[in-house]
Amino acid sequence: MNSNVTKLHAIVFALELLVSLPWEAVLSLIIEFDSIVAISWVLYREWRPWRLGSLFHRLDSVCLSLPYVCFSYVLREVNGIVDSLAKASMDRSD
């Protein structure tokens, strides 16, 4: 599993957790990616790898259940902790 897929799994897990919580109102959510590839997969359905279809189905479903979700790109240097966690997760799965 590469870091793009690992980051997508983490985002889907976090969104599913958020939706399962008994909060009354989630007004808006901004999710930042430090990978152009991963954010392109999220924003442009035709670019999504078919082998990740079930993951993207989960992502689309959970996004539809939230009032507002925005995905944005940030430089990797700005998101250093997330990048380190994704790399550590990849090392554990090997």
RAURGI-V544283 format. One record per residue. RES is the residue in three letters. OMEGA is omega in radians with two decimals (999 if undefined). NEAR is the number of other ideal C-beta (glycine too) atoms within 8 Angstrom. Layout:
res=RES omega=OMEGA near=NEAR
res=RES omega=OMEGA near=NEAR
This chain:
res=MET omega=3.13 near=6
res=ASN omega=-3.05 near=6
res=SER omega=3.09 near=10
res=ASN omega=-3.13 near=10
res=VAL omega=3.11 near=10
res=THR omega=3.13 near=12
res=LYS omega=3.10 near=13
res=LEU omega=3.09 near=14
res=HIS omega=3.14 near=10
res=ALA omega=3.13 near=11
res=ILE omega=-3.14 near=11
res=VAL omega=3.12 near=12
res=PHE omega=-3.13 near=8
res=ALA omega=3.12 near=8
res=LEU omega=3.11 near=14
res=GLU omega=3.08 near=10
res=LEU omega=3.12 near=8
res=LEU omega=-3.12 near=11
res=VAL omega=-3.09 near=9
res=SER omega=-3.13 near=5
res=LEU omega=-3.08 near=6
res=PRO omega=3.11 near=3
res=TRP omega=-3.13 near=6
res=GLU omega=-3.04 near=3
res=ALA omega=2.94 near=4
res=VAL omega=-3.00 near=8
res=LEU omega=3.12 near=5
res=SER omega=-3.11 near=8
res=LEU omega=3.10 near=10
res=ILE omega=-3.13 near=7
res=ILE omega=-3.09 near=9
res=GLU omega=3.07 near=10
res=PHE omega=3.03 near=14
res=ASP omega=3.13 near=11
res=SER omega=3.08 near=10
res=ILE omega=-3.13 near=6
res=VAL omega=-3.10 near=7
res=ALA omega=-3.13 near=11
res=ILE omega=3.06 near=12
res=SER omega=3.09 near=9
res=TRP omega=-3.12 near=14
res=VAL omega=-3.03 near=9
res=LEU omega=-3.06 near=6
res=TYR omega=-3.06 near=7
res=ARG omega=-3.10 near=5
res=GLU omega=3.12 near=4
res=TRP omega=-3.06 near=6
res=ARG omega=3.06 near=10
res=PRO omega=-3.07 near=5
res=TRP omega=-3.10 near=5
res=ARG omega=3.10 near=4
res=LEU omega=-3.07 near=11
res=GLY omega=-3.11 near=8
res=SER omega=3.10 near=6
res=LEU omega=3.13 near=11
res=PHE omega=3.05 near=11
res=HIS omega=3.09 near=8
res=ARG omega=3.14 near=10
res=LEU omega=-3.13 near=13
res=ASP omega=-3.12 near=8
res=SER omega=-3.11 near=8
res=VAL omega=3.10 near=12
res=CYS omega=3.12 near=9
res=LEU omega=-3.12 near=6
res=SER omega=3.11 near=6
res=LEU omega=-3.11 near=12
res=PRO omega=-3.09 near=5
res=TYR omega=3.07 near=7
res=VAL omega=3.13 near=9
res=CYS omega=3.09 near=8
res=PHE omega=3.14 near=10
res=SER omega=-3.14 near=9
res=TYR omega=3.03 near=7
res=VAL omega=3.11 near=9
res=LEU omega=-3.13 near=6
res=ARG omega=-3.13 near=9
res=GLU omega=3.13 near=5
res=VAL omega=-3.05 near=8
res=ASN omega=-3.02 near=12
res=GLY omega=-3.11 near=8
res=ILE omega=3.13 near=6
res=VAL omega=3.13 near=9
res=ASP omega=3.11 near=11
res=SER omega=3.12 near=8
res=LEU omega=3.12 near=9
res=ALA omega=3.12 near=12
res=LYS omega=3.11 near=9
res=ALA omega=3.11 near=8
res=SER omega=3.12 near=10
res=MET omega=3.14 near=12
res=ASP omega=3.14 near=7
res=ARG omega=-3.09 near=6
res=SER omega=3.14 near=6
res=ASP omega=999 near=4
